Amino acid sequence: MVVTSLVLLVAAGLCGGVLLLPTPDAKQDSPSSVVGLVEAVMATVTYSDYSVFLLMDGSTSPSTVYSLVDYLRIPGGVGIFEVTADNEEQFSHLIIVIKLLRELSSQTTIVVISDESAFFAAFAEWSFKSRLLVWSVRLLAVTRLSLPELHHLHGTFSKMNAMLAIVNDISANIRCSIYVHLPYSPPGTQALKVASWTPLRGLTLTTHLPLFPDKFSKFSHRPTLLAASEGNPFNKMIIIKDPEAPERQRLKFKGPLPKLLDCLAEAFNFTYRYVRPPDRVWGVKLDNGSWNGMVGMVMREEVSIGVGPFILNKARAEVMDFTVPILTDYWRILGARGRPEVDPWGFLLPLAPLVWVTILTALLVLAVMVYLMSSCFSPLTKSQGTWLQIIFSYSRILLQQDILVSDDWWWERVVLAVWMLMTLVLTRSYAGNLMALLAVRHISEPYHSLREVLDDPSVTMLWLKDTPVSRYLTTVESGIFREIGDLEREGRLLWRTHLQFTKDKDTWVRRGTHVLMDVHNGLTMSIAKDFTETGECSFYESKEEFLPLIFAMVGLSPLVPALSKRITSITEAGLFFHWIKSEDSNSTVCHRVPTKVTVKTTLLYMGKLSLNTVSSSSVTYNVHSPPHAMS
């Protein structure tokens, strides 16, 4: 039998699919009823190319198997496996092989036939551990056991795209009833009968539901689901006192993601209750193979939905299902803006560097030219040191000092007049521009790239702990992110939670000793909240963005596809991004805030106090651009 199963498995792999079928009890083998039932169910499949996996418990005769293969005519291929419930090692290995083949098939239906309750329990346990039965995989369980004997399968089958077919062939009239286990139904609720089958009448639907219904599209009993969430810029946590709630307080969140969850709850007809992870983190894989944080809660089915938002990566996708992306974002640097200061080199700014060079060059050329002309026209009256006196005399004019001029040569007076006119224009322009520049204060934003942070040994980085990015920084082997990971040994990199970020921003970051790393939308909301509280733009985002991220919700496998459809409609309509922008009316106030501001202050100029000023050191954010330097 092992050789036969191996040959059939290879053939199924070449055909592109596998079918699993456990057979009925050998003492009461009724291949005709099983074949007819499975054929009727397969006839409802609308896909042009699908494959089937048959799983048997060792009690099926080869003739039944051959009959199934001949009658079903599966276009994508059939795979046949045999295993016993008491052989756990073989069972687990078989499920892993089936999962690998399922990933190579476009559409898969698994048919399990057995009359042993323990066999179904083992199949449900191992398929759950390996995440074999995602929602796209359909499961048909065929048995002669009664419905009460299979009640322990209700919790598992209700979360799968599964149907239970109970065959009654004790009497001459063979009849089969097909049931569906509805999710989140109240305790004691029996499976819903959706169809029946007889050899004469074939398949007959008994309700408005089709076979393999989309039972997660809308819940009929309005269940209460648990949703894992934690405080972050998208979820503002609010604790409300409630005597009837556990610990006498009720957890609530406010923000764009809670609004999205409200829409989903209304669309699917469920209520929800928030649960926080005990360790207050999103979740990473630990050294022992387990997961912490909200990821671990979803993986262990302690909650139905992980609100997040969660960064999509390969390791997380192997243990839980992501919805469609909610948004794409990038990491940026949050730093403190400096205080308005006067530029110490501001006296050079009124004139461009080229103008300064031109003035000095003209002064030297003019002095040499006058000296040479004077030597040519009157060589007996000029001494060797006269050209130094000429430079000094023309420099006095540039500095607005007096000068004595002889009346020997008219051309010397003309040159002097032209030079005085030019210096008059330059000095007036310089004085006016300098006066304007003294009213300009420069606000420093020192860190706009990771390299600038790395090169400054006085600043410390704050990164979010227990995320895929934190794991990446500690495992990357080269590049700038390897340099960032090495800063932890130097004490220049600290791992913090989102709740600690709020306190750190108001203390360390505000003092300028630390910079905070977070996604762009989160930093924008954080800066807007600070402006609402203080009335000032105290922080800034870096111009450089790095490490692109895709965010999504997570949840149980059958619930995620239904959630994804609704989330797609909401995001394509632009509602989620509208909620982000409308979360704070000041969300754009500090966007691209200028780094130069004008002030009104007392100014001591030319030894006299200007009487035209009205206040001292009041920053005006109705900014006027400073005059351009002369060029």
C-alpha positions as CSV (number, residue, x, y, z in Angstrom):
1,M,0.0,0.0,0.0
2,V,2.9,2.4,0.7
3,V,4.3,1.8,-2.8
4,T,0.9,2.3,-4.4
5,S,0.3,5.6,-2.4
6,L,3.8,6.9,-3.5
7,V,3.1,6.2,-7.1
8,L,-0.3,7.9,-6.9
9,L,1.3,10.9,-5.1
10,V,3.9,11.3,-7.9
11,A,1.2,11.1,-10.5
12,A,-0.9,13.6,-8.7
13,G,2.0,16.0,-8.4
14,L,2.6,15.7,-12.1
15,C,-1.1,16.5,-12.8
16,G,-0.9,19.6,-10.5
17,G,-3.0,18.5,-7.6
18,V,-3.8,16.0,-4.8
19,L,-7.0,14.5,-3.4
20,L,-7.4,13.2,0.2
21,L,-10.0,10.6,0.9
22,P,-10.5,8.4,4.0
23,T,-12.7,5.4,3.3
24,P,-15.8,4.1,5.1
25,D,-15.7,1.1,7.4
26,A,-14.5,-2.0,5.7
27,K,-17.4,-4.1,7.1
28,Q,-20.0,-1.8,5.5
29,D,-18.2,-0.6,2.4
30,S,-20.7,1.3,0.1
31,P,-18.6,2.8,-2.6
32,S,-21.6,3.7,-4.7
33,S,-23.0,6.1,-2.1
34,V,-19.6,7.7,-1.4
35,V,-18.8,8.1,-5.1
36,G,-22.2,9.5,-5.9
37,L,-22.1,11.9,-3.0
38,V,-18.6,13.2,-3.8
39,E,-19.4,13.4,-7.5
40,A,-22.5,15.5,-6.7
41,V,-20.5,17.9,-4.5
42,M,-17.7,18.2,-7.1
43,A,-20.3,19.1,-9.7
44,T,-20.9,22.3,-7.9
45,V,-17.3,23.5,-8.4
46,T,-17.2,26.3,-10.9
47,Y,-13.4,26.3,-11.3
48,S,-12.1,24.9,-14.6
49,D,-8.9,23.6,-13.0
50,Y,-9.0,22.2,-9.5
51,S,-7.4,19.3,-7.7
52,V,-8.6,16.9,-5.0
53,F,-6.9,15.3,-2.0
54,L,-8.2,11.9,-0.7
55,L,-7.2,10.9,2.8
56,M,-8.0,7.4,4.0
57,D,-7.8,5.7,7.4
58,G,-6.8,2.3,6.1
59,S,-10.3,0.7,6.1
60,T,-11.1,1.5,2.5
61,S,-10.9,-1.2,-0.2
62,P,-8.9,-0.5,-3.3
63,S,-12.0,-0.9,-5.5
64,T,-13.6,2.1,-3.7
65,V,-10.5,4.2,-4.4
66,Y,-10.4,3.2,-8.1
67,S,-14.2,3.9,-8.4
68,L,-13.7,7.4,-7.0
69,V,-10.8,8.1,-9.3
70,D,-12.7,6.9,-12.4
71,Y,-16.0,8.7,-11.6
72,L,-14.7,12.0,-10.4
73,R,-12.6,13.0,-13.4
74,I,-10.7,15.7,-11.6
75,P,-9.1,18.1,-14.1
76,G,-6.3,19.2,-11.8
77,G,-5.3,15.8,-10.6
78,V,-6.1,13.4,-7.7
79,G,-3.9,12.4,-4.8
80,I,-4.6,9.5,-2.5
81,F,-3.1,9.1,1.0
82,E,-3.5,6.5,3.7
83,V,-2.7,6.9,7.4
84,T,-4.0,5.8,10.8
85,A,-5.0,8.1,13.6
86,D,-2.8,6.4,16.2
87,N,0.4,7.0,14.1
88,E,1.1,10.7,15.1
89,E,4.5,10.9,13.4
90,Q,3.2,9.6,10.1
91,F,0.1,11.8,10.4
92,S,2.1,15.0,11.0
93,H,4.5,14.2,8.2
94,L,1.7,13.5,5.8
95,I,0.0,16.8,6.6
96,I,3.2,18.7,5.8
97,V,3.5,16.9,2.4
98,I,-0.1,17.7,1.6
99,K,0.4,21.4,2.5
100,L,3.4,21.6,0.1
101,L,1.3,20.1,-2.7
102,R,-1.6,22.4,-1.8
103,E,0.6,25.4,-2.3
104,L,1.3,24.2,-5.9
105,S,-2.4,23.8,-6.7
106,S,-4.6,26.7,-7.8
107,Q,-7.9,25.4,-6.2
108,T,-8.0,22.4,-3.8
109,T,-10.7,20.3,-2.3
110,I,-9.9,17.9,0.5
111,V,-12.2,14.9,1.0
112,V,-11.9,13.0,4.3
113,I,-13.8,9.7,4.7
114,S,-13.8,7.8,8.0
115,D,-16.0,6.2,10.6
116,E,-13.6,6.9,13.4
117,S,-14.1,10.0,15.6
118,A,-10.5,9.9,16.6
119,F,-9.4,10.1,13.0
120,F,-11.3,13.3,12.4
121,A,-9.9,14.7,15.7
122,A,-6.4,13.9,14.7
123,F,-6.9,15.4,11.2
124,A,-8.3,18.6,12.7
125,E,-5.5,19.0,15.2
126,W,-2.7,18.5,12.7
127,S,-4.2,20.6,10.0
128,F,-4.6,23.4,12.5
129,K,-1.0,23.2,13.7
130,S,0.3,23.3,10.1
131,R,-2.3,25.8,8.8
132,L,-3.3,23.4,6.1
133,L,-6.9,24.5,5.8
134,V,-6.8,28.1,4.7
135,W,-10.1,29.5,3.5
136,S,-9.4,28.9,-0.2
137,V,-9.1,25.1,0.6
138,R,-12.5,23.3,0.8
139,L,-13.0,20.4,3.1
140,L,-15.7,17.7,2.8
141,A,-15.8,15.2,5.6
142,V,-17.8,12.0,4.9
143,T,-18.8,9.6,7.7
144,R,-21.5,7.3,9.0
145,L,-21.2,8.7,12.6
146,S,-24.1,10.5,14.1
147,L,-24.1,14.3,14.5
148,P,-23.8,14.2,18.3
149,E,-20.7,11.9,18.0
150,L,-19.0,14.6,16.0
151,H,-20.0,17.6,18.2
152,H,-16.3,18.0,19.2
153,L,-15.6,19.1,15.6
154,H,-17.9,22.1,15.8
155,G,-15.2,24.5,17.0
156,T,-12.7,23.5,14.3
157,F,-15.1,23.0,11.4
158,S,-16.9,26.3,12.1
159,K,-13.6,28.2,11.4
160,M,-12.9,26.3,8.1
161,N,-14.5,26.2,4.7
162,A,-15.8,22.8,5.6
163,M,-19.0,20.7,5.2
164,L,-19.9,17.5,7.0
165,A,-21.7,14.7,5.1
166,I,-23.4,12.0,7.2
167,V,-24.3,8.9,5.2
168,N,-27.2,6.7,6.4
169,D,-27.0,3.5,4.5
170,I,-28.2,1.0,7.1
171,S,-31.6,0.6,5.5
172,A,-32.3,-0.1,1.9
173,N,-32.8,3.6,1.2
174,I,-29.4,5.4,1.2
175,R,-29.6,9.0,2.3
176,C,-26.9,11.6,3.1
177,S,-27.3,14.8,5.0
178,I,-24.9,17.7,4.5
179,Y,-24.2,20.1,7.4
180,V,-22.4,23.4,7.8
181,H,-21.0,24.6,11.2
182,L,-21.7,28.3,11.5
183,P,-18.9,30.4,13.1
184,Y,-19.2,32.1,16.5
185,S,-22.6,30.4,17.1
186,P,-23.8,30.2,20.8
187,P,-22.8,27.2,22.9
188,G,-25.0,24.1,22.2
189,T,-25.9,25.2,18.6
190,Q,-26.1,22.3,16.2
191,A,-24.7,22.3,12.7
192,L,-27.1,23.7,10.0
193,K,-28.3,21.3,7.4
194,V,-27.9,22.8,4.0
195,A,-28.5,19.9,1.6
196,S,-29.4,16.2,1.3
197,W,-28.5,13.6,-1.2
198,T,-30.1,10.3,-2.4
199,P,-29.1,8.1,-5.3
200,L,-32.5,8.7,-6.9
201,R,-33.1,12.5,-6.4
202,G,-29.4,13.5,-6.3
203,L,-28.4,16.6,-4.4
204,T,-31.1,18.9,-3.0
205,L,-30.5,22.1,-1.2
206,T,-32.6,22.6,2.0
207,T,-31.8,26.2,2.7
208,H,-31.0,29.4,0.8
209,L,-27.3,28.7,1.4
210,P,-25.2,27.1,-1.3
211,L,-22.7,24.3,-0.7
212,F,-19.5,25.7,0.9
213,P,-21.2,29.0,1.7
214,D,-19.3,32.2,2.5
215,K,-20.4,31.9,6.1
216,F,-18.1,34.8,7.2
217,S,-19.7,37.4,5.0
218,K,-22.3,38.2,7.7
219,F,-22.9,36.7,11.1
220,S,-26.5,35.8,12.1
221,H,-26.0,35.7,15.9
222,R,-24.1,39.0,16.3
223,P,-21.2,37.5,18.3
224,T,-18.7,39.4,20.4
225,L,-15.1,39.0,19.1
226,L,-11.9,39.8,20.9
227,A,-9.6,42.3,19.1
228,A,-6.0,42.8,20.1
229,S,-4.7,46.3,20.0
230,E,-2.1,48.5,21.6
231,G,-1.6,52.3,21.9
232,N,0.1,53.9,18.9
233,P,-0.4,57.0,16.8
234,F,-3.2,55.3,14.9
235,N,-4.9,54.0,18.1
236,K,-5.2,56.5,20.9
237,M,-6.0,54.4,24.0
238,I,-8.7,55.6,26.4
239,I,-9.4,53.8,29.7
240,I,-13.0,54.2,30.9
241,K,-14.2,53.3,34.4
242,D,-16.8,50.6,34.2
243,P,-18.0,48.7,37.4
244,E,-19.3,45.8,35.3
245,A,-16.1,45.3,33.3
246,P,-13.1,43.2,34.4
247,E,-10.8,45.2,36.7
248,R,-13.5,47.9,36.9
249,Q,-12.3,49.6,33.7
250,R,-13.0,49.2,30.0
251,L,-10.5,49.7,27.3
252,K,-11.3,51.8,24.3
253,F,-9.4,53.2,21.3
254,K,-9.8,56.2,19.1
255,G,-8.4,56.9,15.7
256,P,-8.5,55.8,12.0
257,L,-8.1,52.1,12.8
258,P,-10.8,52.0,15.4
259,K,-13.1,53.7,12.9
260,L,-12.2,51.0,10.3
261,L,-13.0,48.3,12.9
262,D,-16.3,50.0,13.6
263,C,-17.2,49.8,9.9
264,L,-16.2,46.2,9.7
265,A,-18.2,45.3,12.8
266,E,-21.3,47.0,11.4
267,A,-20.9,45.3,8.0
268,F,-20.3,41.8,9.5
269,N,-22.9,42.1,12.3
270,F,-20.5,41.6,15.3
271,T,-19.5,43.5,18.4
272,Y,-16.0,43.5,19.8
273,R,-14.0,44.0,22.9
274,Y,-10.4,45.2,23.0
275,V,-7.6,43.2,24.6
276,R,-4.1,44.4,25.2
277,P,-1.1,42.0,25.0
278,P,0.5,41.4,28.4
279,D,4.0,42.4,27.2
280,R,2.7,45.5,25.3
281,V,4.4,44.6,22.0
282,W,3.4,43.8,18.5
283,G,5.2,40.4,18.4
284,V,8.3,38.7,17.1
285,K,9.4,35.1,17.1
286,L,11.4,34.1,20.2
287,D,14.3,31.8,20.4
288,N,12.2,28.9,21.6
289,G,10.0,29.1,18.5
290,S,7.0,30.8,20.1
291,W,5.6,34.3,19.4
292,N,5.0,37.1,21.9
293,G,2.8,40.1,21.7
294,M,-0.4,40.4,19.6
295,V,1.0,38.1,17.0
296,G,1.2,35.3,19.6
297,M,-2.4,36.0,20.7
298,V,-3.7,35.7,17.2
299,M,-1.6,32.6,16.5
300,R,-2.9,30.9,19.6
301,E,-6.5,32.0,18.7
302,E,-6.8,34.0,21.9
303,V,-8.3,36.8,19.8
304,S,-10.0,36.8,16.5
305,I,-8.6,40.0,15.1
306,G,-5.3,41.8,15.5
307,V,-5.9,45.5,14.9
308,G,-2.3,46.6,14.7
309,P,-1.5,47.8,12.2
310,F,1.1,45.1,11.6
311,I,4.1,45.2,9.4
312,L,3.8,42.5,6.7
313,N,6.8,40.1,6.5
314,K,7.5,36.5,5.7
315,A,8.0,35.2,9.2
316,R,4.6,36.5,10.4
317,A,2.8,35.3,7.3
318,E,3.9,31.8,8.1
319,V,1.9,31.7,11.3
320,M,-1.1,34.0,10.6
321,D,-3.0,35.6,7.8
322,F,-2.8,39.2,6.7
323,T,-5.6,41.2,5.3
324,V,-5.1,43.3,2.2
325,P,-2.7,46.2,2.8
326,I,-4.2,49.2,4.6
327,L,-1.4,51.6,3.8
328,T,2.2,51.8,2.7
329,D,4.6,53.9,4.7
330,Y,8.3,54.7,5.4
331,W,10.4,55.2,8.5
332,R,11.6,58.7,9.3
333,I,13.5,60.5,12.0
334,L,11.8,62.7,14.6
335,G,14.0,65.4,16.1
336,A,13.5,68.5,18.1
337,R,13.6,71.9,16.4
338,G,16.1,74.3,17.8
339,R,15.4,77.7,19.3
340,P,15.5,80.7,17.0
341,E,19.0,82.1,16.9
342,V,20.9,84.8,15.0
343,D,23.5,83.5,12.6
344,P,27.0,84.5,14.0
345,W,28.2,85.0,10.4
346,G,25.2,87.1,9.5
347,F,27.3,90.3,8.8
348,L,28.7,88.5,5.7
349,L,25.3,87.5,4.4
350,P,24.1,90.9,2.9
351,L,26.7,90.6,0.1
352,A,27.4,87.5,-1.9
353,P,30.9,86.1,-1.7
354,L,31.6,87.1,-5.3
355,V,30.7,90.7,-4.4
356,W,33.1,90.7,-1.5
357,V,35.9,89.5,-3.7
358,T,35.0,92.0,-6.4
359,I,35.1,94.9,-3.9
360,L,38.6,93.9,-2.6
361,T,39.9,93.4,-6.1
362,A,38.6,96.7,-7.3
363,L,40.2,98.5,-4.3
364,L,43.6,97.0,-5.1
365,V,43.3,97.6,-8.8
366,L,42.1,101.2,-8.3
367,A,45.0,102.0,-5.9
368,V,47.6,100.5,-8.3
369,M,46.1,102.3,-11.3
370,V,46.1,105.7,-9.5
371,Y,49.6,105.2,-8.3
372,L,51.0,104.3,-11.8
373,M,49.2,107.2,-13.4
374,S,50.5,109.6,-10.8
375,S,54.0,108.3,-11.2
376,C,53.9,108.8,-15.0
377,F,52.5,112.3,-14.9
378,S,54.5,113.6,-11.9
379,P,57.3,111.3,-11.0
380,L,59.2,113.9,-9.0
381,T,56.4,114.5,-6.5
382,K,55.5,110.9,-5.6
383,S,57.4,108.8,-3.1
384,Q,57.7,105.1,-3.0
385,G,55.2,104.6,-0.2
386,T,52.4,106.6,-1.9
387,W,50.5,103.6,-3.3
388,L,50.0,102.4,0.3
389,Q,48.5,105.8,1.2
390,I,46.2,105.5,-1.9
391,I,44.9,102.1,-0.7
392,F,44.4,103.6,2.8
393,S,42.6,106.6,1.4
394,Y,40.2,104.7,-0.8
395,S,39.5,102.3,2.1
396,R,38.5,105.2,4.2
397,I,35.9,106.1,1.6
398,L,34.6,102.5,1.7
399,L,34.3,102.8,5.5
400,Q,32.5,106.2,5.1
401,Q,35.4,108.3,6.6
402,D,36.7,111.7,5.4
403,I,39.7,112.1,3.0
404,L,41.9,115.0,1.8
405,V,42.3,115.3,-1.9
406,S,44.8,117.6,-3.7
407,D,43.8,119.7,-6.7
408,D,46.7,118.7,-8.9
409,W,45.0,116.4,-11.4
410,W,41.3,116.5,-12.6
411,W,41.3,112.8,-13.5
412,E,42.1,111.9,-9.9
413,R,39.0,113.8,-8.8
414,V,36.9,111.9,-11.4
415,V,38.2,108.5,-10.2
416,L,37.5,109.5,-6.6
417,A,34.0,110.6,-7.5
418,V,33.1,107.4,-9.2
419,W,34.6,105.3,-6.4
420,M,32.6,107.4,-3.8
421,L,29.3,106.8,-5.8
422,M,30.0,103.1,-6.0
423,T,30.7,102.8,-2.3
424,L,27.6,104.8,-1.5
425,V,25.4,102.3,-3.3
426,L,27.2,99.3,-1.7
427,T,27.2,100.7,1.8
428,R,23.5,101.7,1.7
429,S,22.6,98.3,0.3
430,Y,24.7,96.5,2.8
431,A,23.2,98.5,5.7
432,G,19.6,97.8,4.6
433,N,20.1,94.1,4.1
434,L,22.0,93.7,7.3
435,M,19.1,95.5,9.2
436,A,16.7,93.0,7.7
437,L,18.9,90.0,8.4
438,L,19.2,90.9,12.0
439,A,15.5,90.3,12.3
440,V,15.8,86.8,10.9
441,R,16.2,83.9,13.4
442,H,17.5,80.5,12.2
443,I,16.0,77.3,13.6
444,S,18.2,74.3,13.4
445,E,17.1,70.9,12.2
446,P,20.3,69.0,12.4
447,Y,19.3,65.4,11.5
448,H,17.8,64.8,8.1
449,S,19.5,61.5,7.3
450,L,20.7,58.4,9.1
451,R,24.3,59.2,8.3
452,E,24.0,62.6,10.1
453,V,22.7,60.8,13.2
454,L,25.5,58.2,13.0
455,D,28.2,60.8,12.7
456,D,27.0,62.7,15.8
457,P,28.2,60.8,18.9
458,S,26.1,63.0,21.2
459,V,22.7,61.7,20.0
460,T,20.9,58.5,20.9
461,M,18.3,56.6,18.7
462,L,15.0,55.3,19.9
463,W,13.5,52.4,17.9
464,L,10.3,50.4,18.4
465,K,11.0,47.1,20.2
466,D,9.9,43.6,19.1
467,T,9.0,44.4,15.5
468,P,10.4,43.0,12.2
469,V,12.5,46.1,11.9
470,S,14.1,45.6,15.3
471,R,14.9,42.0,14.4
472,Y,16.3,43.2,11.1
473,L,18.6,45.7,12.7
474,T,20.0,43.0,15.0
475,T,20.6,40.4,12.3
476,V,21.7,42.4,9.2
477,E,25.3,41.8,8.4
478,S,26.4,44.9,6.4
479,G,25.5,48.4,5.4
480,I,24.3,51.4,7.3
481,F,21.7,49.4,9.2
482,R,24.5,47.2,10.5
483,E,26.2,50.3,11.9
484,I,22.9,51.3,13.5
485,G,22.5,47.9,15.1
486,D,26.1,48.2,16.5
487,L,25.1,51.4,18.4
488,E,23.2,49.3,20.9
489,R,26.5,48.1,22.4
490,E,27.6,51.8,22.7
491,G,24.4,52.8,24.5
492,R,23.3,54.9,21.6
493,L,20.3,52.8,20.6
494,L,17.4,52.1,22.9
495,W,14.4,49.8,22.2
496,R,11.1,51.3,23.4
497,T,7.3,50.6,23.1
498,H,4.8,53.0,21.6
499,L,3.5,54.0,25.0
500,Q,7.1,54.8,26.1
501,F,7.5,56.9,22.9
502,T,5.0,59.4,24.1
503,K,7.0,60.1,27.3
504,D,10.4,59.9,25.5
505,K,9.2,62.5,23.0
506,D,8.3,65.0,25.7
507,T,11.6,64.5,27.6
508,W,14.6,63.2,25.8
509,V,13.7,64.1,22.2
510,R,12.5,67.6,23.2
511,R,15.8,68.3,24.9
512,G,17.6,67.3,21.7
513,T,19.7,64.4,23.1
514,H,17.7,61.7,21.4
515,V,15.9,61.1,18.0
516,L,12.9,58.9,17.6
517,M,12.3,56.5,14.7
518,D,8.8,55.8,13.5
519,V,6.7,55.7,10.3
520,H,5.8,58.9,8.6
521,N,2.0,58.9,9.3
522,G,2.6,58.1,12.9
523,L,5.1,61.0,13.3
524,T,2.8,63.4,11.5
525,M,0.0,62.6,14.0
526,S,2.3,62.8,16.9
527,I,3.6,66.3,15.8
528,A,0.1,67.5,15.2
529,K,-1.0,66.3,18.7
530,D,2.0,68.2,20.3
531,F,1.1,71.4,18.3
532,T,-2.5,71.1,19.6
533,E,-1.2,70.9,23.2
534,T,1.5,73.5,23.0
535,G,0.7,75.7,20.1
536,E,4.3,75.4,18.7
537,C,6.0,73.2,16.1
538,S,8.6,71.8,18.4
539,F,9.5,68.7,16.3
540,Y,10.3,68.0,12.7
541,E,10.5,65.0,10.4
542,S,13.6,64.1,8.4
543,K,13.6,64.6,4.7
544,E,15.2,61.1,4.2
545,E,12.8,58.1,4.4
546,F,14.0,54.5,4.5
547,L,12.8,50.9,5.0
548,P,9.4,50.9,3.2
549,L,6.7,49.1,5.1
550,I,3.3,47.5,4.2
551,F,0.7,47.6,7.0
552,A,-2.3,45.4,7.4
553,M,-4.6,43.8,10.0
554,V,-4.3,40.1,10.9
555,G,-6.8,37.5,12.0
556,L,-8.0,34.0,11.8
557,S,-7.7,32.4,8.4
558,P,-11.4,32.2,7.4
559,L,-12.2,35.7,8.7
560,V,-9.4,37.4,6.8
561,P,-10.7,37.0,3.2
562,A,-14.0,38.5,4.2
563,L,-12.3,41.3,6.0
564,S,-10.1,42.0,3.0
565,K,-13.1,42.6,0.7
566,R,-14.5,45.2,3.0
567,I,-11.1,46.8,3.7
568,T,-10.5,47.1,-0.1
569,S,-13.8,48.9,-0.6
570,I,-13.0,51.3,2.3
571,T,-9.4,52.1,1.2
572,E,-10.3,52.4,-2.5
573,A,-12.9,54.9,-1.6
574,G,-10.3,57.0,0.3
575,L,-12.1,56.8,3.6
576,F,-9.1,55.5,5.6
577,F,-6.8,58.3,4.4
578,H,-9.5,60.8,5.1
579,W,-9.8,59.5,8.6
580,I,-6.0,59.9,9.1
581,K,-6.1,63.5,7.9
582,S,-9.2,64.4,9.8
583,E,-8.0,62.8,13.1
584,D,-6.3,66.1,14.0
585,S,-7.3,69.5,12.6
586,N,-3.6,70.5,12.9
587,S,-2.2,67.6,11.0
588,T,-0.7,69.9,8.3
589,V,0.2,72.9,10.4
590,C,3.8,71.8,11.0
591,H,4.3,70.3,7.5
592,R,7.3,71.9,5.9
593,V,7.5,74.6,8.6
594,P,10.1,77.2,7.6
595,T,13.5,77.1,9.3
596,K,13.8,81.0,9.2
597,V,11.5,83.3,11.1
598,T,11.4,87.0,11.6
599,V,11.2,88.7,15.0
600,K,10.4,92.1,16.4
601,T,13.1,93.1,18.9
602,T,15.1,96.0,20.1
603,L,18.2,96.7,17.9
604,L,21.2,98.8,18.8
605,Y,22.4,100.2,15.6
606,M,25.2,102.8,15.0
607,G,25.2,103.6,18.8
608,K,21.6,104.7,18.8
609,L,18.5,102.8,20.0
610,S,15.9,102.3,17.4
611,L,12.5,103.6,18.5
612,N,10.5,101.8,15.8
613,T,10.4,98.4,17.6
614,V,7.4,97.4,19.7
615,S,8.3,94.2,21.6
616,S,11.2,92.0,22.6
617,S,11.9,88.5,21.2
618,S,8.4,87.7,20.0
619,V,8.5,85.1,17.3
620,T,6.2,85.9,14.3
621,Y,5.2,82.7,12.3
622,N,3.7,84.9,9.5
623,V,7.1,84.6,7.9
624,H,8.5,87.0,5.4
625,S,11.4,85.8,3.2
626,P,14.6,87.7,4.0
627,P,16.1,89.9,1.3
628,H,18.3,88.2,-1.2
629,A,22.0,88.9,-1.0
630,M,23.3,91.2,-3.7
631,S,25.1,89.4,-6.4
